[in-house]
Amino acid sequence: MDKILRSIFILLLLSPAAGFGQGKKEVWRYEGPRFGIDLSRFLMPTIQNATKSAFEIQADYPYKGNFFPTVEVGYQNVDDLKDAFHYTNKGAYGRIGVDVNINKFESLSDNDLVFVGFRYGFSRFSHETLASSYTNYWGTLQSSFPKKNMGAHWGELVFGLKGELLPNIFFGWSVRAKFLLASTKDPNVTPYVIPGLGYTASEVPFDFSVTVAYRIPLIKTKKMPKSLKSARPKRSDSDNDEELDPNDPNNPYNNSNGYGGGQRGRNQLQY
């Protein structure tokens, strides 16, 4: 019994010492490429009438802490069947651009982003009108238009948030305003949807994305990214005069005749 009590007493004494020996856990900042998938592409078919399937993957890489060059690629397939209209559209798209973090990092472990950015987008797709009917003075007319390969280019303005939920696991969302720059002309049917751009009925289509991403922690550092700041203003000559000590032997406006610094010393040197 005495041996058991002595063993318990020794363990109680050693436990706090072991805790002090471990010390505080060292904090590092991790950076690296981030790969994600846009969950909203899977949600679109549930909120739109047309049969639509799509996927999109995204990747970015940190540059100087607050800049994130970004690449996004995806594929979309639309099959719109109505009473008097059957239209199909499918193709791939890509975007390149950069996101700029406007949020100040509070610590080495802070990786939450508030960002603005831009994208250049391009798409290669095909569309086809399988059936189309309309009624005029002569009655109801039926028509169809053959498959045609198309292309489009556009720009995007982006605003979004991205937060680190778990180590290296990020969740975020973004909203986008899109501007069609150029597209292939079809004399028969104007494509009313473009993969990656969206529906063309609006001159400025808006879109949103919901992203989950994983970061590969390739870089381990103790350096905090600098927050974006405007350049410091240049100091004027009057500011320099206020800082010069007339009794300082290193003052360039002092001389052996005993004149002090400042504007008087400058005038004396001119003689």
TAQUI-V831276 format. One record per residue. N is the residue number from 0. SS is DSSP state (~ for helix, > for strand, _ for the rest). PSI is psi as a letter, one per 40 degrees, with the letter a starting at -180 (none if undefined). OMEGA is omega in radians with two decimals (none if undefined). Layout:
N:SS:PSI:OMEGA / N:SS:PSI:OMEGA
This chain:
0:_:d:3.14 / 1:~:d:3.14 / 2:~:d:3.13 / 3:~:d:-3.13 / 4:~:d:3.13 / 5:~:d:-3.14 / 6:~:d:3.12 / 7:~:d:-3.13 / 8:~:d:3.13 / 9:~:d:3.12 / 10:~:d:3.11 / 11:~:d:3.13 / 12:~:d:-3.06 / 13:~:d:-3.09 / 14:~:d:3.10 / 15:~:d:3.14 / 16:~:d:3.11 / 17:~:d:3.11 / 18:~:d:3.11 / 19:~:d:-3.11 / 20:~:d:-3.13 / 21:~:d:3.12 / 22:_:a:-3.14 / 23:_:h:-3.13 / 24:_:h:-3.11 / 25:_:h:-3.10 / 26:_:h:3.10 / 27:_:i:3.00 / 28:>:h:-3.12 / 29:>:h:3.11 / 30:>:i:3.13 / 31:_:i:3.13 / 32:_:i:-3.11 / 33:>:h:-3.11 / 34:>:h:-3.09 / 35:>:i:3.12 / 36:>:i:-3.12 / 37:>:h:-3.10 / 38:_:d:-3.08 / 39:~:d:3.11 / 40:~:d:3.10 / 41:~:d:-3.12 / 42:~:d:-3.06 / 43:~:d:-3.12 / 44:~:d:-3.11 / 45:~:e:-3.10 / 46:~:e:3.11 / 47:_:i:-3.07 / 48:_:d:-3.09 / 49:_:i:3.01 / 50:>:h:-2.99 / 51:>:h:3.04 / 52:>:i:-3.08 / 53:>:i:2.96 / 54:>:i:3.14 / 55:>:h:3.05 / 56:>:i:-3.07 / 57:>:i:3.09 / 58:>:i:3.03 / 59:>:i:-3.11 / 60:>:h:-3.10 / 61:>:h:3.08 / 62:>:h:-3.12 / 63:_:f:2.97 / 64:_:d:-3.00 / 65:_:e:-3.14 / 66:>:h:-3.06 / 67:>:g:2.99 / 68:>:h:-2.94 / 69:>:i:3.03 / 70:>:h:3.11 / 71:>:h:3.11 / 72:>:i:-3.12 / 73:>:i:-3.14 / 74:>:i:-3.10 / 75:>:i:3.11 / 76:>:h:-3.12 / 77:>:h:3.06 / 78:>:h:-3.03 / 79:>:h:-3.11 / 80:>:h:3.08 / 81:>:a:-3.06 / 82:_:d:-3.05 / 83:_:f:-3.03 / 84:>:h:3.07 / 85:>:h:-3.02 / 86:>:h:3.08 / 87:>:i:-3.11 / 88:>:h:3.12 / 89:>:i:3.13 / 90:>:i:-3.11 / 91:>:i:3.12 / 92:>:i:3.09 / 93:>:i:3.08 / 94:>:i:2.99 / 95:>:i:-3.13 / 96:>:a:-3.12 / 97:>:i:3.00 / 98:>:i:-3.13 / 99:>:h:3.13 / 100:>:h:3.11 / 101:_:e:3.11 / 102:_:i:3.12 / 103:_:h:3.08 / 104:_:h:-3.07 / 105:_:d:-3.09 / 106:_:i:3.12 / 107:_:d:-3.10 / 108:_:e:-3.14 / 109:_:h:3.14 / 110:_:e:-3.11 / 111:_:h:-3.04 / 112:>:i:2.82 / 113:>:h:-2.93 / 114:>:i:2.93 / 115:>:i:-3.09 / 116:>:a:3.07 / 117:>:i:3.12 / 118:>:i:2.87 / 119:>:h:-3.08 / 120:>:i:3.10 / 121:>:i:-3.06 / 122:>:i:2.98 / 123:>:h:-3.03 / 124:>:i:3.06 / 125:>:i:3.06 / 126:>:i:-3.06 / 127:>:h:3.06 / 128:>:h:-3.08 / 129:>:d:3.13 / 130:>:h:3.09 / 131:>:h:3.14 / 132:>:i:3.10 / 133:>:i:-3.05 / 134:>:h:3.05 / 135:>:a:-3.10 / 136:_:d:-3.07 / 137:_:e:3.14 / 138:>:a:-3.13 / 139:>:h:-3.11 / 140:>:h:3.09 / 141:>:h:3.13 / 142:>:i:3.04 / 143:>:i:-3.10 / 144:>:h:-3.02 / 145:>:i:3.12 / 146:>:h:3.13 / 147:>:h:3.08 / 148:>:h:-3.01 / 149:>:i:3.05 / 150:>:i:-3.14 / 151:>:i:3.09 / 152:>:i:-3.12 / 153:>:i:3.05 / 154:>:i:-3.12 / 155:>:i:2.92 / 156:>:h:-2.96 / 157:>:h:2.95 / 158:>:h:-3.12 / 159:>:i:3.11 / 160:>:i:3.09 / 161:>:h:-3.09 / 162:>:i:3.12 / 163:>:h:-3.12 / 164:>:d:3.10 / 165:>:i:3.12 / 166:_:h:3.09 / 167:_:e:3.09 / 168:>:h:-3.06 / 169:>:i:3.06 / 170:>:h:-3.12 / 171:>:i:3.10 / 172:>:i:3.11 / 173:>:i:3.01 / 174:>:i:-3.01 / 175:>:h:2.95 / 176:>:h:-2.99 / 177:>:i:-3.07 / 178:>:h:3.14 / 179:>:h:-3.12 / 180:>:d:-3.13 / 181:>:i:3.08 / 182:>:i:3.09 / 183:_:i:-3.13 / 184:_:h:3.04 / 185:_:h:-3.09 / 186:_:e:-3.08 / 187:_:d:-3.05 / 188:_:h:3.02 / 189:_:h:-3.13 / 190:_:h:-3.13 / 191:_:e:2.98 / 192:>:h:3.12 / 193:>:h:3.14 / 194:_:h:-3.13 / 195:_:d:3.11 / 196:_:d:-3.12 / 197:>:a:-3.10 / 198:>:h:-3.02 / 199:_:e:3.13 / 200:_:d:3.11 / 201:_:i:3.11 / 202:_:d:3.11 / 203:_:g:3.12 / 204:_:i:3.04 / 205:>:i:-3.12 / 206:>:i:3.06 / 207:>:i:3.10 / 208:>:i:3.08 / 209:>:h:-2.93 / 210:>:h:2.92 / 211:>:h:-2.98 / 212:>:i:3.08 / 213:>:h:3.11 / 214:>:h:3.03 / 215:_:h:-3.02 / 216:_:g:-3.10 / 217:_:d:-3.04 / 218:>:h:3.11 / 219:>:h:-3.02 / 220:>:i:3.03 / 221:_:e:-3.05 / 222:_:h:3.09 / 223:_:h:3.05 / 224:_:h:3.11 / 225:_:h:3.08 / 226:_:i:-3.14 / 227:_:h:-3.12 / 228:_:i:3.01 / 229:_:i:-3.12 / 230:_:i:3.11 / 231:_:h:3.13 / 232:_:i:3.11 / 233:_:i:-3.14 / 234:_:i:3.14 / 235:_:i:3.12 / 236:~:d:3.13 / 237:~:d:3.09 / 238:~:d:3.13 / 239:~:d:3.13 / 240:~:d:-3.10 / 241:~:d:-3.08 / 242:~:e:-3.11 / 243:_:h:3.11 / 244:_:h:-3.11 / 245:_:d:3.14 / 246:_:e:-3.13 / 247:_:h:3.14 / 248:_:e:3.11 / 249:_:e:3.10 / 250:_:h:-3.09 / 251:_:e:-3.13 / 252:_:e:2.99 / 253:_:i:3.04 / 254:_:i:-3.05 / 255:_:e:3.14 / 256:_:e:3.03 / 257:_:e:3.10 / 258:_:i:-3.12 / 259:_:a:-3.11 / 260:_:a:3.11 / 261:~:a:-3.05 / 262:~:d:3.14 / 263:~:d:3.11 / 264:~:d:3.13 / 265:~:d:3.14 / 266:~:d:-3.12 / 267:~:d:-3.13 / 268:~:d:3.13 / 269:~:d:3.10 / 270:_:none:none
